[in-house]
Amino acid sequence: MGEFLQAQHISLYAGTRKLLDDVSLKLAPGEVVALIGPNGAGKSTLLRVLTGYQPPDQGRVLLSGHSLDAWSNEALSRRRAVMRQRGGMAFSWKVEDVIKMGRAPWPAADSAAVVKEVMALTGCDALAGRDFCQLSGGEQQRVQLARALAQLWHRGQPRGWLFLDEPTSALDLYHQQHVLRLLRRLAQMGTLAVCVVVHDLNQAALWADRIVLLHGGRLVAEGTPREVLNEATLQHWYQAELKVFSSPEHPVPQVLLKP
């Protein structure tokens, strides 16, 4: 079957309402996949199903050819990590301890070295020793990204499937750029698949290899940024007046809302 995480015809209901409607999707190491769509499209719901936190009512999700429910919690935790939209803590923990939580599925011997490495990668080394609960929203997002990367870190790099729900929503421009560059660089190493929910279509165009557009729980468009981010498709599914043009510096579409 190969190293894929694959959703096959998954549907999910809330009473009689369909939250997901016959969605099929394959995620492979080496690429960044952006999930886009208007509010209520099913992006975060799909993320919960793909990661095993919400079983589908129909269809199945396979990891390396085996159903997610066939994996032990420890084995699955070594293969996929999740950074949720809201990652608050109920208790006061130091930044290093929050990141170290990601190492729970692994032997403790190498935890300190991994935590140090991912803190440097994500710019969290400057936050060392601070109380997580006292950090700004953007700083907390960076720490949660470091925790997720630590969970997948094995033999000097992240390996597996990393799922992120709006990971740059609270970041300033510098840290948005740093995080997105980092995710793309790590994916290009070939052992990490990144699946990220984003609302900023221009970020998706610049950093994603593939874009998946959801609407009403259905997958309505999929392909490269140029294939998906065109005026006809976006105006139809977003119901917004917009203009799509080519970036002067990068061969990707950019989206501008009409005033």
C-alpha positions in Angstrom: 0.0 0.0 0.0 3.0 2.4 0.5 3.4 5.2 3.0 0.2 7.1 2.7 -2.6 8.3 4.9 -5.7 7.8 2.9 -9.4 8.7 3.5 -11.7 6.6 1.5 -15.3 7.8 0.9 -15.7 9.2 4.5 -19.0 10.7 5.6 -19.9 12.1 9.0 -23.4 13.1 10.4 -24.7 15.3 13.1 -28.3 14.0 13.4 -29.6 14.2 9.8 -27.0 16.9 8.8 -24.0 15.8 6.8 -20.8 17.3 8.2 -18.6 15.4 5.7 -20.0 14.0 2.4 -18.1 11.2 0.7 -14.6 12.7 1.0 -11.6 10.8 -0.4 -8.1 12.2 0.0 -4.5 10.8 0.0 -1.6 12.4 2.0 2.0 11.5 1.3 5.3 12.4 2.9 7.1 15.2 1.0 4.2 17.6 0.4 2.3 20.4 2.1 -1.5 20.1 1.6 -3.7 23.1 2.4 -7.3 22.6 3.4 -9.3 25.7 2.4 -13.0 26.6 2.2 -15.6 29.1 3.7 -16.7 29.0 7.3 -18.5 25.7 8.1 -17.1 23.9 5.1 -15.9 21.0 7.2 -12.1 21.7 7.3 -11.6 21.2 11.1 -14.0 18.3 11.1 -12.1 16.6 8.3 -8.9 17.1 10.3 -10.4 15.3 13.3 -11.4 12.4 11.2 -8.1 12.1 9.4 -6.2 12.1 12.7 -8.4 9.4 14.3 -10.0 11.6 16.9 -13.5 11.3 15.3 -14.4 8.0 13.6 -16.4 8.5 10.4 -20.0 7.2 10.1 -19.1 5.8 6.6 -15.9 5.1 4.9 -12.5 4.6 6.5 -9.1 6.2 7.0 -6.0 4.1 6.4 -2.4 4.7 7.5 0.2 2.7 5.6 -2.6 0.3 4.5 -4.1 -0.3 8.0 -7.2 1.3 9.5 -6.5 3.9 12.1 -8.4 2.0 14.7 -6.0 -1.0 14.2 -3.1 1.1 15.4 -2.2 1.2 19.1 -2.3 4.7 20.7 1.4 4.7 21.1 2.2 3.5 17.6 -0.2 6.0 16.1 1.2 8.8 18.2 4.6 8.1 16.7 3.3 8.5 13.2 0.9 11.5 13.4 0.8 14.7 15.4 -1.8 17.4 15.7 -1.7 21.1 16.4 -5.2 22.2 17.2 -6.6 25.7 16.8 -6.9 26.1 20.5 -4.1 24.7 22.6 -4.4 26.2 26.0 -3.3 24.6 29.3 -5.2 24.3 32.5 -2.1 24.3 34.6 1.1 26.3 34.7 3.9 24.5 32.8 7.2 25.7 31.6 7.7 26.0 27.9 10.2 23.1 27.8 7.8 20.9 29.7 5.0 21.5 27.3 7.2 20.7 24.3 8.5 17.6 26.1 4.9 16.3 26.3 5.3 15.5 22.6 8.0 12.9 23.5 5.5 10.8 25.5 5.3 8.0 22.9 9.1 7.7 22.8 11.9 6.5 25.1 12.9 9.2 27.5 16.7 9.0 26.8 16.8 11.4 23.8 14.0 13.7 24.9 16.2 16.6 26.1 18.2 16.7 22.8 15.0 16.6 20.7 13.3 19.3 22.7 16.4 21.5 22.4 16.5 21.0 18.6 12.8 21.7 17.9 12.9 24.8 20.2 15.7 26.2 18.2 14.0 25.4 14.9 10.7 27.1 15.9 12.3 30.0 17.7 11.1 28.9 21.1 14.5 28.8 22.6 14.0 32.5 23.5 10.9 31.4 25.6 12.8 28.9 27.7 11.9 28.9 31.3 8.7 30.9 30.9 5.2 29.9 32.0 3.2 28.7 29.0 0.0 30.3 30.4 1.7 33.7 30.5 2.7 33.7 26.9 0.9 35.6 24.1 -1.4 33.7 21.8 1.3 33.7 19.1 4.0 32.5 21.4 1.7 29.7 22.5 1.2 28.7 18.9 4.9 28.4 18.4 5.3 26.3 21.5 2.5 24.0 20.3 4.1 23.6 16.9 7.4 22.6 18.6 5.5 20.1 20.7 3.9 18.5 17.6 7.3 18.4 15.8 8.9 16.8 18.9 6.3 14.1 18.8 7.3 13.1 15.2 11.0 13.6 15.6 13.0 10.5 14.9 16.6 10.0 13.8 17.3 13.7 13.3 14.1 14.8 11.5 10.3 14.7 11.7 8.7 11.6 10.2 5.1 11.0 9.6 2.0 13.1 9.3 1.6 16.6 10.8 -1.8 18.1 11.0 -2.3 21.8 11.9 -5.5 23.8 12.3 -4.8 27.5 11.4 -1.2 27.5 12.9 -0.5 31.1 12.0 -3.7 32.7 13.1 -2.1 34.5 16.1 1.3 35.1 14.6 2.8 38.4 13.5 4.1 38.6 9.9 7.7 37.6 10.8 6.7 34.5 12.6 4.1 33.6 10.0 6.8 33.6 7.4 9.2 31.7 9.6 6.7 28.9 10.4 5.5 28.5 6.8 9.0 28.4 5.5 9.9 25.8 8.2 7.0 23.6 7.4 7.7 23.6 3.7 11.4 22.9 4.3 10.7 20.0 6.6 8.2 18.5 4.2 10.7 18.8 1.4 13.1 16.5 3.3 10.8 13.7 2.2 9.7 12.0 5.4 7.0 14.4 6.6 3.5 15.1 5.3 2.0 18.4 6.3 -1.8 19.0 6.2 -2.8 22.5 7.3 -6.1 24.3 7.6 -5.7 27.9 6.4 -8.0 30.8 5.7 -5.4 33.0 3.9 -5.6 31.9 0.3 -2.4 33.8 -0.6 -0.5 31.8 2.1 -1.9 28.6 0.6 -0.8 29.6 -2.8 2.8 30.4 -1.7 3.5 27.5 0.6 1.2 24.6 -0.4 2.1 21.9 -3.0 -1.6 20.9 -3.2 -4.8 22.6 -2.2 -8.1 20.9 -1.2 -11.2 23.1 -1.3 -14.2 22.0 0.8 -17.7 23.3 0.7 -20.7 22.0 2.7 -18.6 19.0 3.8 -17.8 18.0 0.2 -14.4 18.1 -1.6 -15.2 20.3 -4.5 -11.8 21.1 -6.0 -8.3 19.7 -5.6 -5.0 20.4 -7.3 -2.1 22.7 -7.5 -2.5 26.4 -6.4 -2.9 27.4 -10.0 -5.5 24.8 -10.7 -7.7 25.6 -7.7 -7.2 29.3 -7.1 -8.9 30.8 -10.1 -11.6 33.4 -10.2 -14.4 31.2 -11.4 -13.8 28.5 -8.7 -13.3 30.9 -5.8 -16.2 33.2 -6.6 -18.6 30.2 -7.0 -17.7 28.5 -3.7 -16.9 31.6 -1.6 -19.6 33.8 -3.0 -17.1 36.8 -2.8 -16.1 39.3 -5.4 -12.4 39.0 -6.0 -9.6 39.2 -8.5 -6.9 36.6 -9.1 -3.6 37.7 -10.5 -0.1 36.3 -10.9 2.5 37.3 -8.4 5.3 39.3 -10.0 7.9 37.4 -8.0 6.5 33.9 -7.7 4.6 31.9 -10.4 1.6 31.4 -8.2 -1.9 33.0 -8.1 -2.7 35.7 -5.6 -6.2 36.7 -4.5 -7.4 40.2 -4.0 -10.9 41.1 -2.7 -12.6 43.8 -4.7 -13.4 47.0 -2.7 
